[in-house]
């Protein structure tokens, strides 16, 4: 398996900084790659969960190409066996099959938190859309109520104008033909004044 050029072999003309990125890693070795990248001073360059013959007749173990100090490398021996060294501080390490690697949920946890935050945002947007529709419905009812009220007030004003006109007519009629038995108050009440 050919891997990337070891860091010691690359001459970088400018300063570099580490950046956290999301990469696609074989499922069977992903937790090891994540665990290793969480250790300060460790960089991973390549990995494979191993083969059962798709690359040739002989299977090979899980492996990760890493760069780290000898001290860090030795601290990994309870979980990994040290494989081929590729100059300086680069080497392949192999996950021990009989040892369970401690879970590091840093990036995966972040990803799950991010998915949860997106789901909460989507739910909030749906809720906002729901209440927006409710508001529009209520606003529609409010507008219809206002229009109905305006129509009722206009009808009432028209009725009052007709009633006033009738009252004025009654008053003129009464002034021309006074009848002692006729009660204008009673007539006014009958037409709603």
Buried (B, 14 or more C-beta within 10 A) or exposed (E): EEBEEBBEEEEEEEEEEEEEEEEEBEEEBBBBBBBBBEBEEBBBBBBBBBBEEEEEEEEBBBBBBBBBEEEBBEEBEEBBBBBEEBEEBBBBBBBBEEEEBEEBEEBEEEEEEEEEEEEEEEEEEEEEEEEEEEEEEEEEEEEEEEEEEEEEEEEEEEEEEEBEEBBEEBEEBEEEEEEEEEEBEEBBEEEEB
